[in-house]
Amino acid sequence: MRFRFLASASIATLFLASAAAAQTQPTPPDQPQPAGQDAAPAEDDAAEIVVTGIRASLQSAANIKRGAGSIVDAISAEDMGAFPDQNIAESLQRVTGVQIQRDRGEGRDISIRGLDPKFSRILLNGDGLLSLSPITNINPNGPPQPGRSFDFTTLGSDFVQTLVVSKTSTADLEDGGLAGTVDVRTVKPLSLNRNRFSLTVEGLRNAYAKTVGPHVSGAFVGKFFDDTLGVSIGGDYSKRYLQTQSYQSSGQDSRQENQLKAAGAPDLFTNTGSVGTGLQRSFVDWNGDGDNLDAYRFNHLVQFQQDEGTRERQTYNLGLQWRASDKLELNFNGIYAKYKTDFYSAGYSFQTHLGADPTVTGNRVVSSHISDIPPFAGDVVANGPSIAAVCTGPNVCSRPSTGQPQAIAGLVDAYQLRGALVDNITKFNQSKADTLQVQGGAIYKFSDAVRLNVQGSYTRAKRDSILNTGMDAFSYKEVLYDQRTDLAGIPSVGYGAGADALNPATYNSGAAFLTGFVVPQKVTQKIASADLTWEDPLPWMPALKIGYKHVDAELNQTNYNLSVGAFSFARLSGDTLVPGAAANGIKSNGINLTNYMTTYGGADFLSRYNGGSQFPTTWVGPDLRALLAKYPLSQLQALQGGSAAAPVPALIQTLPTNTFRIREIVNAFYFRADLSGFDGALTGNIGLRLAHTKSVADGFTGDPATLAQATVSTLRYESGTAAPLQVGRDYWSPLPSLNLRYDLNDRASLRFAASQTVTRPDFGNMVPSNGLPSLVTQTWTIANPNLEPYYSINLDFGGEISFGRESLLSAYAFKKWIRGYYVNAINQQSLTYRDLDGATQTRIFATTQPVNGSDTTTQGIEVAFQQPFSFLPGALGGFGTLLNYTFTDAGTIQTIAGGTDFPLPFVSKHAANAVLYYEKYGLSARAAYVWRSKYTEVAGGVGGDSRGGSYVKSAGYLDLSTKYQITPEVAITLDAVNVLDTAVERVNIYGFGRGYEVNGRTITGGVRLTF
């Protein structure tokens, strides 16, 4: 309450004082539109809107902000086909209160006022825009679940005329954006006063990839038949060569010392008493006290990785605008975007607790260092069961002597360990996605006061993972680890004497020689809308709008698994099977990889890192490119596995739990009344949007009644069947909104807004599919297709002051009360299954299911200022600046019902932008620096770190852009993105490093022609 009062009082005082000072200044000739009306140019306004240059772009954006009927920010093109950045998300990060998430150094999606990207609704000319981004994380273990955030890497920016970011809602704005809405607006060809053509040819080079890729774009806008028909057509093509260098860790797991497996000991996977394989196993005793009853936190997985590949993007746009008569206008817009990725990843890793060399006996710990202070009070062991402890349920283990949960004794921050499992993995991904959206509409004027606007659109987005596969090279080696050399960054790692880590002959495959998946996804969306506007129905009501919008979206996914066994591949290649290592140290038959390895890395690997740690920069790994060149994918897919009596092809459809169909239909009815009073000083709008949502989800759920253990080449896993399941539901969402603006004078105004907004559950959470329970961990994860949507009640207050055409100061305070965040409810459930001997076993499993249950708040202040320095003499008058700052004070959420509170994901407490530009004498230059403070990327557990989460450290990015106009028609361009080669650094909640990533700077240069 104190924050809200101080923020509102400060903003009101600022604007009242500034308004008084502004009384004596002359009125600018470009007055804004009435506040009750949207700021976009009217459809029948044929005035010149062509913007050229940075200052004209800022002026256009300021006019939109001043004249809007709600609180908005905008970005306009500097010229036709020349948006400020090649990536739309990277342009949006210049907007106050907008931050971006990056993928391989390029802006991927946005957060408005710090909230999760799924809370931002993206529109194209007023209709919802969908995308299915290619899979670029090179994860061969399974596909990502589809969400509602939009991937901006799939679209070029040269077809964009204006981006309008609505931070408060109006009743006629499409719902779904709890945090805000971005409307991507293309050019209206009849708005220009002459025909224009532009062509840009550039080259792009990443500092790490060191290969130049092309960027070509062209656009034409013209008017014909006495300026009644307008045509805009454009295309954009780019191919970027990228390289990412990174370190990743699992965080700090909490685990009990383990005596992995001894001859005749109970089976670790099930704790059922089944006889083991008879292998003699070593044990881990971190403190050397002779038992394995102590529990510690330690980093169980260390991985270094280098990814390289290409992103190829094509975007085409066609727009038509026909003024058929004084009463009728027809328009059409179509956009097609095609996006293809090709990434190759190679890395080396070792694991502390999984697997061990069966030839090593006794304590594997040569030396260790344990910090004296546990990471936090009350920390207890999170993983089990252990055969050396009493386990009363999954993950509920205790010392036999005390019967109490095992407390964490400290952090193992350095060790030398014998017989550790080393996994040098190579991954390869080819993926493509495309999006098609066509729109058509008509505006009919019944009279000067009444008009009807109808619009329809169709969107189809597809994603095909052509190939997403990985190949492991396993070995056992003595490893060294020391986190003390850089606690918040990269640890020092290495190998013991005689490890021979660069010898390919010391690496074998597992029983699974090659694994991966193919995931076709398709989403379609059909939209139809109509609204009727009546101007001046009442003296105090400038306009009344009533309307209806129908949105019908459908998502389909099929999942195929690729698994090429070593036995099957050996029959093709002629290799001999040898005993190998699997991820859990179980004996398996693999292939020696001497003939399938190559060298990766080099002296430049992570050379950007300047911390105190040392680590190998060169390693050997599977040569997946050469393998696939020799044995094409089609040949590998046709390999027969299983047994001779029941052969199974390598490419098989998985258990159907990743195959589903979701259909969601939204029918929204709304009215909006524009308001005016006090001789026009008070304007605004009030309205109500009533949205009815109906969804039907079809999927498959694993049947626990059919659960059984099975073996393939001595690898153990769960088997069972899946049954079809359909879940349907519907609900109403009332979404009221109020926006008010009070003009203190011609230059200063105050604004107030109140609304309720909604974001529906992610598509991935709506899937009625459950996998089989895990016999390894005795857990079962269950989906919840009956999740309620998120709702937020929003208040905004602030104002704007204009000092001239391009000058603007704005400040706003905001508050959101958000309800419906998902938490995982964990319950105990008794399940019966058959063990390897065919005997019936009954055990307690921990079931995890998401439910609505965590509410939170977010509040903050936004301040923005833009000012040209045209009052300075001579050449100095070409300078100008754009500054903004956002402070966000966010609440917390729980990820487990009744568990630990975590900071709200994606929220940076502080975010700032500083732009210095120069435009004069044919030179247009801009230096833009964006900075944001530390934020939560993942709340709760990541990997084995049950509480640590993932937090991205504070970072700043500097971009440069220059253009020199040689003649009115010819200009040369030179841009640089990520000039500082800023590293993405991740830590867990305790401040220990869990990730470091660099992507290099990208330089773009070329020529631009405009006629």
N, C-alpha and C positions, 0 to 999 in steps of 0.2 A: 504493500500500500504506500509506504514511504517513497519507494522508487517511482511509482506511477505519479504521485503528487508532485515530486520534484521535477520529473521529466516534463510533465504537462505545464507546470508553472514556468519553467525555464524557457520552453519553446514559446509560450504565449508572451512572456516578457520580451523575448528577442524580437518577435514579429511586430508587437505593438510599438516598440521603440523604433524599429526600422521603418515602419509604415509612416510614422510622423516625419522621419527624415526624408522620406521619399516624396512627400507632398509637393515639394518645390521643384521636382524634376519633371521635364517635359514628358508627355505621353508618347510612347513609341508608336510608329505608324502601323505595326503589325499586331493589332489587338487580338487576344485569344477569343475562341468561340465561347458562347455561354457555357457555364460549368455543367449544366444539366445535359449537355450533348457530348457525344464522343468526339475525340479530337482528330480522328482520321478525316482527310478531305472528303467532302460530300461527293457522292457518286456522280452528281451532275456538275461538279465544279471543274471547269476546263482550265483553271488558272495554272500557271507554270509551277511545277513542284520539283523540277530537276534540281538536284543539289550537287554542287561541285566543291570539293575540298573539305578540309577538316572543319573550318569555321562554319561553312554552310550546313554541314552535317549536324554540328552542335546546335545551330540555330533552329533547324527543323525539329530536332529532338526536344528542345526547350519549348517550342510552340505546342507540341503535342502534350507535354507535361502540364503547361499552363491551362490549356483548354479542355483537358479531360474531365469527365464527370465523376471520376474516382481518382484514387491515388495511384499514379502510374509513373514509370520511367520509360524512356525510349532511346533507341539507337537508329540512326538513319544512314543510308549509304552515302559515301562521299562523292560518288558519281554513279552513273548507270553501270551496273555490273562491277562495282568496286566497293565491296563492303570493307569495313575497317580491318577485319581479320578473315583468313581463309576458313576458319572454324567458327561456327556460330556461337558455340559455348564460350570460346575465348573472347568473343566480343561481349557476351552477356556478363562476364566477370567484371567488366568495367562499371556495371550498374550497381548503385548503392544497395547493399543487402543481398547481393547475389554472389555465391561462391561456386566453384566448379570442382568436379572430381576428374582426374586425368587418367588416361589409359595409354601407357607407353609414351608419356610426354605430351599427349594431345587431349584437349578438353573433350570429355565424354558426356557427362550429364551435369545438371545444375542443382544447386540448393538455394531456395529463396528463403531469406531470413534464417538460414542455418538448418532448415529442416530437411529430412531425407528426400532425395530426388524424386521418389515416388509420389510425393505430395505436390509436385509441380505439374500442372496440366499444360501441354504444348498443343497449340492450334496452328492450322494453316488457313489463313483468310477466314478465321472464325469457326472452323470445324476441327475436331480432334484429329491429331496426327499420331500415328502409331509407327513403331519400328521394331524389328527383330535384329539385333546387332549380331555380327559374326562372332563366333567364339574365338577370343584372342588370348585367353589365359593358358592355353596349351595344357589343359588338364585332362588326361586320358581316362580318368576314373569315373567320369559321368558329366552330363550336361548341366549348365546352370538352369535354375527354375525361372520361368518368365515372370517379369514384373511389370510395373506400370510406368517406370521412368523411360524417358526418351533418350536414345543414343545419338548425339549430335555428330559423331564421327561419320555417320552414314550419309550426311548431306553436305554438299558444297554450299558456299554462302553467296556466290555471285548472282544468284537469282533473287536475292532478298532486297527489298526496298526499305523496309522498316521492321524493327522488332519493338513490340509494345509489351512491357512487363506490368501487368495489373496486380498490385499488391492488396487491393481491396476489391470486393466482389460487387457486381451489379446483377440484377435479376435476369437480364438478357444474356449474360456471359455464360458460356457452357460450363457446367459444374464438373467437379472432379479435382480441382486444384485447391486443396486445403491450405497450402502455403501461398499460392499465387498462380497466375496464368501468364504464359508467354504466347502472344499471337505473332506468328511469322507472316508478314504481309508482303506479297509480291506487287510489282508495279502495275498500276492501272494505265494502260497505254493512252487513253484519251486525256489523261491529266497533263501530258507533255505538250509543249507548243510547237515541236518540230520532230521530224524523224531523226533517229540517232542509231549509230552502230558503234560497237566497241569490240576490240580483240586484244587479249592478253596472252603473251607467250613467256613462260618463265621456266627456270630450272630450280629444283630443290635439292639441298644436300645436307644430310645429317652428319655431324662431326664424327660419330662412331661408325656409322654404316659406310661413309666415304664413297657413296655412289650417287650420282646426280639423277634425279627423277624429273619427269616433265610435268608441267602444269599449263594447260591451254584452256581458255574460256572465251566465248564470244556471245554477243547479245545484239539483237536488233529490236527496236521499238519504233513503230510507225503508225500514222493515221491516214485513212483513205476515204474516198467517197464523201468529200466535203466534211471531213473530220467526224463522220458518224461511225466509222469502223476503225477500231484500234487493234493492233496486233503486237504482241511481244513474244519473242522466241529466243531461247538461249541454251547453251550447253557448256558444261564444265567437265574437264577430265584432269585427273592428277594421279600420279603414282609416287608414293613415298617409300624410300628405303630407310628402315629403322633398325636400331640395335639398343637393347636394354641390358644392363649389367646389374646384378643384384645379389644380395645376401638375404636369406630367409631363415627364420627359426620357429620352433614350436612354442616359444615362450618358456615359462618355468612350470613344468608339470609337478604335481605333488604325487609322489609314489613311494611305496614301501620298498626297502631293499629286497631284491628278489633272488631266490634260489631257483633259477629258471626251470630246471627239470632234472630229475635224477632217475636212474633205472627203477622201474616199478612204481614210481610215484604217481599220485592221482593226476588225471589229465587236467592241465591248466585251463583248457578252453571251457570245460563244462563243470569242473569241480564235482563230477559225479562218481569218481572212483574208478573210472575206466583205466585199464592198464595202458601205460605209455609205450613209446616205440623202443624203449630199451637203450636210448642214447644217454651217455653220461654227460651231464651238463655242469658247467661251472656256476659260480654264484657271484653276486655283487654285494660287497660289504664296504660301504663308503667310509665308515669311521674305523674299520679294522678291529672291532670289538668281538669278532668271532660269531656273531649272529646276524640274521637278516630281518630283525624285528624293528629296526628304526626306519623312520620316514623322513624324506627330504624333498626339497624342490630342486630341480635341475633341468637343464635344457636337453631334451631327449633327441632332438633332431636339428642338425646343422646342415644347411644347403647353400651352395654357391651356384649361380646360374647365369648363362649368357643366352639371350634370345635375339634372333635377327630374322628379318623378313620384310615383307612389303605390304602396303595398303594401297589398293587401287580403287579409285572412286570416280563414278560418272554420275552427273546430274543433268537432267534435261527439263526444260520448262516451256510451256506454251500457254499464252494468255490471249483471249479474245474479248473485246468489249464492243458491243454494237448498240448505238443509240437509235433504235428503230423509229422512234417518234418522240414528240415532246413528253409523252406519257409513259413510254415503255423503253426500258433498257435491259439488254440481255448480256450475260457475261459467262465466260468459261475459263477455267484454269486447270491445267494438268501438269503434274510433276512426276518424273520417274527418276529414281536414284538406285544405282547399282554399286555394290560394295563387295570387294573381294580381298581376303587376307591370305597370306602364305607365310607362316612362321615356323622357324626351326629353333629348338631350344636344347641346350646341352648343359649339364651340370654335374657336380659331385656332391655327395652327402654321406654322412654316417649317423647311425642311430645308437643311442646309449642303452636302451632297455629292450629293444626288439632284436631277437636273434643273437647268437653267440657261436663262436667257433667250437664245434664239438670236440676238437682235439685239445682245447685248453681246459685245464682242471684247476680247481681251487679258486681263490679270490681273484677276479679279473682286474681289480683295482690295484695298479702299481703305486699310485700316489694320488692324493686329492687334497683340496682345500675347502673347508666348510666355513661359511660366514657365521659369526656368533649370533647374529640377530635375525630371527625369522622375518619374512617379508611383512607379515601383519599378525596381530595377536589373535589367538583362537584358531589359527590355521590347522586343519586336520587333513589326513590323507583322503584323497578324492578318488583314487583308482584301486581296484582290487578285482576279484579276491586273490589272496596269496596263500599258498599251501602252508606257509609257516605261521599263519594267523587263523583265528576263528572267524569265519564269515557267516553271518546270519542272513545275508541277502546280498543282492548285487551292490557292489561299491560300499558295503557296510562290513568292515573288517576291524578287528581289534586285537590287542595283545592277549594271549591266553592268560597272562598273569594278572591283568587288571580288568579285562572285560570292557574297557572304555575305548572310544575311537582313538586312533593313533595320532598323536600330535606331531606336527612338523618340527623336526629338530634343527633345521637350518637350511641354508642354500649352498648346494655344491657348485661353486663358481670356478673351479679349476680341477682338472683330473688328467691322469694318464691311464688308459684303459686297454687291456689286452683283448684280442679276439672280437672287436666291434664289427658289426655288420656295416660294410661300405656299399653304397648303392649309387653308381654313376649312371644316371638316366638320361636318355635322349628322347625328345618328343618332337613330333611333326604334326602340323595342323594346316589343312587347306579348308577354308570356309568361305561361303559367299552368302550375301543377303541382298534383297532388293525390296524397294517400296514403290508402289504406284498409287497415286491419289489423283482422281479427277473430280472436278467440281463444276457445277452449272447452276445458274440462278437467274432470277428476273426481278426487276423493280418496276412496279406499275403504280403510276400516280392517278388516283381517282379524281383528285382535285389538288389544289395547292396545299391543302391541309391534311389530306389523307393519302397514304401510300402503303402498298403491300410489297413485302420483300419475301421471296421464296428461294430456297437454296437446297440443293442436294449434293451429296458426295459419296464416292465409293473409294475405299482404301483396301489394298491388298499388300501384305508384307510377308515375305518368305525368308526362311533361313535354312540353309543346307550345310551341314558339316560334311564336306566331301570326304575328308579323312582327318581323324583326330586320334593319334596313336602314340604309344610310348614303348620303349624297350629298355629294360634294366640290365645293368652289368653288376653282378654281385661279387663281393669278395669279403674276406675277413682280414682285418689289419689292426695293428696297435695304433691308437689315435691319441692326440694331445689336444686339450681344450683349456683355454684360460680367458675367462670373461673379465678379469680384473684389469686387463689392458685397455678396455673401452667399455665400461658398464652399460652405457646408453647407446652403443653403436655395434660394431662388428667385433667378435671375440678373436683372439689368436687361436689358430688351429693348425694342426700338422700331423705328421705320421711318425711313428717310432722307428728306431733303427731297424733296417732290414725289411721294412714294409714293402719296398719296391712298388710304390703306388703307380708309377708310370709304365709298368710292364703289362701289356695287354694279356699275356698268358696267365696272369693271376686272377682273371675275371671270368665268371661263368654266368649263363642265364639261369633263370628259374624254370620251373616246370611250364610256366606260361612264358613263351618266347617273345610274343608280341601281343599287346593288348590295346584296345581303343574302343571308340564308339562312333556311330553315325546317327545324327539326330535331325531329321526333317521337322521343321515347324512352319506353320502357316497361320496367319491371322487375317481375317477380313472384317471390314467395318462399313456399314451402310448408314448414312445420315440423311434425314429429311427434316427441314425446318420451315416455318412460316411465321412471320410476325406482321402485325398491322400497327402502323403508327398514325396517330391523330394529333396534329399540332394545334396548340392553343385551344383545347376543349374548355378550359376555365381560365379566368384572369390570372390565377396564381399557379397554373399548370401549363408550362410551355409545350409539353408533349406527353402523350399517354401511349404506351406500347404494350400490346398483349401478344403472346406468341406460344408456339409449341415446337418441341424438338424431339425427334425420335432417333435413337442411336442403337444399332443392332451389331454387336461385335461377337465374333466366334474365333476361338483358338483351338488348333489341332496339333498334337505332337505324337510322333512315333519314335521309339528308341530302339536302335539295333546295337548289339554288342559285338566287338571284334575280339576274338581270343584265338591266337595261333599257338598251340601247344608245342613244346620242344620236341616231343615224340613225332608229331605230324611234320614239323619242319625238317627234322632229321631225315625222314624218308624222302623229302624233296631234295635236300642239299647233300645228302650222303654223310653228314656229320655223325660222330659217335656220341652217344649220351654218356655223361659223366655225373657223378654226385655233385649237386650244386647246393646253393643256399636260397631259401625262401625267406620272405619278410619276417616270419616268426621263428626262424631257425629250425624248421622241420626239414628232415631229409627229403630231397626231391631229385628228380632226374632232369638235368639241364644240359646245355651245350657250351663247350669252351669257346670263348669269344675272340680268340687270338686273331682270327681272320675277318672279324667284323668290327674292329675298333679303329679309331683315329684320334688325333690329338686336337684339343680345343684350348681356347684361352690364348694367353700370351702376355707379354710385358705390359700391354695397355689395359689388361683386364682390371677394372676397378682402380685405375690409376688416379681417378678423381678423388678417391678416399684419402684423407689426410690425418686419420686418427693414429693411435699408438699401437695398433694390432698388426700382426703379420699372418699371411695365409697363402696357400698355393695359388698361383695365377695360371698355371698350366695343368691340365689333367687329360686323361684318356677316357673315352666313352664310345658307345655304339655308333657306328657310321650308318645312321638310318637312311640317309640319302642314297648311299651306294647300295644298301640292301634293297631298297624299293626300286632302284634302277635295274638291279639284276633280277629281282623277283617282283614283278608288277603286283599291284594290289589285287587285281582280278584273280591272279594265280593264287595268292595267299588266301583270299576269301573262299576259294574252291577247295582248299585242303580239308581232308576228312580227319576229324579227331574222334574221341570216344573209343569204342571198341570195334573190332572187325564185324561183330554181329549187329552193332547199332551205331553206324557211323554218323557223325554230326558235322555239318559244314562249319568252317571257321566263323563266318558271318551269320549269326543267328539272332532272331528277335528275342530280346530279353524277357524275363518275367514281365507281364504287361503293366507292372506298377509304375512305369514311366511313360505309358501310353495313355492319352486322355483327350477329351474334347470338352470345351467349356463354351457356353453361349450365354451372353449377357445382353439384356434388352433394357434400355432406359427410356422412359417416356416422361418428358418434363413439360410442365405448363407454367407459364410465368406472366406476370404483369410488372411493368415499370412505369412509374409516374415521375416525370421531371417536375421540379419545384422552383418557384421564384417568389421572392417577397422583399419588402423594404426597398422598393424601387430598383429591384434587380441586384441589390447588394448581396442578398442571401439566395443562393441557388443550390440545386442538388437533385437527388433522386431517391425514391423509396420504392421497394418492390418485394415481391415474394416469388420464389421459384419452388415448385412442388414437383419433386422427382420420384417416380416409381421405378424401382429396379427389380427385374426378374431374372434369375439365373438358373441354368441347368448344367450340371457337371457330370460327365460320364467318365468313369475310370475303373480301376481294378484294385482290390485289396487282398493282401496276403492272408490266407486262411491259417490261423495258428493251429487248428485241429489237424492239419496235414504236416506240421513241422517235424523234421527229422534231420539227423546228422547224415552226411554222406562224405565220400572220399573220392578224389580224383588224383592219381599219382601221389598218394599219401597226403595231399592237401585236403584239409577238412573245411566244410562249409555247411550252410543251412540249405535244406531243400524243402519244397512244398509247392502248393498250388495257389493260384489267385482266382478270386471270384469277381465277376462284374458288379459294379455298384453305381447307382445314379442318385444324385442328391439335387433337389430343386428347392428354391426359396424365393421369396419376394418381400420387399419392404418399401416404405415411403420415407422420403427425406425432405422435411420442410427447411428451406434455405432463405430466410429473410435477409434483407440488406438495406442499409441506409447510408447515403453519402451526402454530406453538407459542405458547402463552401461559402465563406463570408469574405467579401472583398472589402478590405480596409480602405483601399484607394485603388487607383489604376494599376499599381505595381505590386501591391502586397495583398495576400489573402490567407485566411485560416481555413483548415479543413478538419472535418471529423467524420469518422466512418465506423459503422458497427455491422456485423454480419455473422452468419453461421455458414461454414463451408464443410465439404465432405470429400473424402477420398475412399474409394472402395477397396476391398482387400486385393492384394496381389493375386494375379492369376495362379501363381505357383501355390499359394495358400488355399485356393479354392478347389484344388485337385482332390477328388475323393479317393486317393490312392495311398495305400500303406504297404510298405515292404514287409518281409518276414521278420519276426523277432531274431535278435542276435544271440546265439548260444555262447559266443565268445565273451560278451560283456553282460549277458542276461538283461538286455534292454530291448525296448520296442518303441519306435517312433511312429506316432499315429497322426495323420492329417486331420484337419478340422474344416470341412467345407461350409460349416455354419457360422463362421466368424462374422461378426458385425463390422460395418465400415468404421473408419475413423471420422470423428466430428471435431470441429473446433469453433469456439465462440471467439470473435475477434473484435478488438477495439483499436482504433488508430486516431491520433490527433497530431496536428502539426500545421505547417504552412510554407509558403513560397514568397520570395521577394525577387522582383525583376529589376535589374539595374540597366538594362538595355536589351537589344535584340538577342545577343548571344550570352548575356550575363544572367545568372540565376543562383540564388541561395535558397536551399530548402532544408527543412529539419522536421523529423517525425518521430513520435514515440508510438510504440505498438505493444500490444499484449494479446496473447493467445492462450486459451484454456483448451487443451487437447485431451480428448478421452478416447479410449479404445485401443491403446497400444497393446500389442500381443505379448503375453508372457507364456512360458512353458509350464504347464501344470504337470507335476511328477507324482504318479500314484503307483501303488504296488498291485500287481495282478498275478494270480497263480495260473501258470500254463503247463500243459502236459505235452511231451514230445517223446520220440523214440531215439535212443542213443545208438551208437555204432553196433552194439551187440543185439539190437532189436528190442531191448527192454524198455518199458514205459517209465519215464521219469517225470516228476512234477517239481517245478521250481518256481520261486518268486521272481518275477521280472519287474523292472522299473519301466513303466510306460510314460512317455513324454508326449504331450499334446498341446498345441498352442490354443490359448483362450484369450478373450478380451479381458483385461483386468488391470492395466496400468495406466493411470492418468497423469498428466504433467502440464507444465506451463512453460511458456517462453515469452520474454519481454525484452525490449531494447529501444535504442535510439539510432536513427539514421540522420546523417548530415551530409549534404552535397553542395559543392560550390564550383561554378565554372565562370571564367572571366578571360576575355581577350585583352591583351595589353596594347590595343590599338592607339591608346592615348600617349604611348611613348614615342619619342622622335625617331625618324628615319627607319633604319633596318630593325631597330628594337621593337617597333610596332607590329612586327610579324609574330611575336611570341604570344602565347596564351597558356592557360592551365585548366585542368579539370581535377578536382580533389573530392574524395568522399571517404567517409568513415562510418562503420557500423559497430555498435556495441550490443551484444546479445547476452542476456542473463537467462540461461535455460535451466529447467528443472532436471529431474532424474527419472529413470524408468527402471523397472525390474525385468530381467529376462527369464527368471524362474520365480514362480509365485511364492511370495514370502521370503525371497532370497535377497541378495545384495543389491543395493541401489547403484546404478551406473549413470554416468553423464549421458545426456541425450545425444544420439549419434549425429554426426556431421556438423554440429554447432561449434563454431569458433567464437570465443568471447569477443575477440577483437578482429576486425578486418578493415583494410584500408586500400585505397587506390590513389595513385598520383600520376597524372599525365602532364607532361610538358610538350607543347607543340609549337611549331614554327611554320608560317605560311606567308611567303612573300617572294617576289622576284622569281616566280616559277618554281621555287623550292617548297615542298611540303614534307615536313618531317615530324615524327612523333616518338617520344620515349615514354613507355607506359610501365609502371611498376605496381604490382599487386602483391599484397602481403596478408596473410591470415595466421592467427595464432593456433596453437595446438587444438586438435579436435578428435573426437571419438570416431573411429572408422567401424569398429565392431564392438558392441557392448557384450560383456559376458565372456563365455568360454570360446577359445580358439584353439583348435587342435586338442592337445592334452591339457592345456592351461585352462582350468575350469573357471577361473575368476579373472585372469589377467587382462582379457580384451586386447584390442589393437588400437593404438592412438598414433595419429600422424603429427609429428612435431611441427612447430612453427616454421614457416618457409615463405620466401619471397621470390617472385619471378619478374624478370625484366625483359621486355620486348621492344624492339626498335623497328620503325617503318619510315622509309624515305621514298619520295618521288620527285623527279625533276622534269619539268615540262620543257622539252627542247623547242617544240613548236606547239601551237594550239592543238595539233592533232597527234603529236608523238611525245611520249614520256617514257623515261626509264625508271625502273623500280628496284629497290633493294631493301629487303626485310630480314630481320633476325628474330627468332623465337627462342626463348629460354637462353638468353645471352650468358647468364651466369652459370649455366649448367647446374641448376639447383638440384640437390639430391632430395629424394623422398625418403625420410627417415621415420621408422615406426618403432614404438616402444610399447611395453605393456603397462598395466596400471601402477606397477612398482617402479617404473622408469628404466627397466632393463631392455636393452635393444632386442628387437625381434624382426627388423627389416631395414635394408638400405638399398636404394634403387637410384640409378642415374640413367638418363636417356639421351644426353647430349644436346647441344644447340643445333638449330636448323636454320640455314641461310637460304633465302629465296631471292633471285634476281632475274630481271627480264625487261621486256618492253611492252608498253601499252599504247594502242592506237584507238583514237576516238574521232568519229566523223558525225 
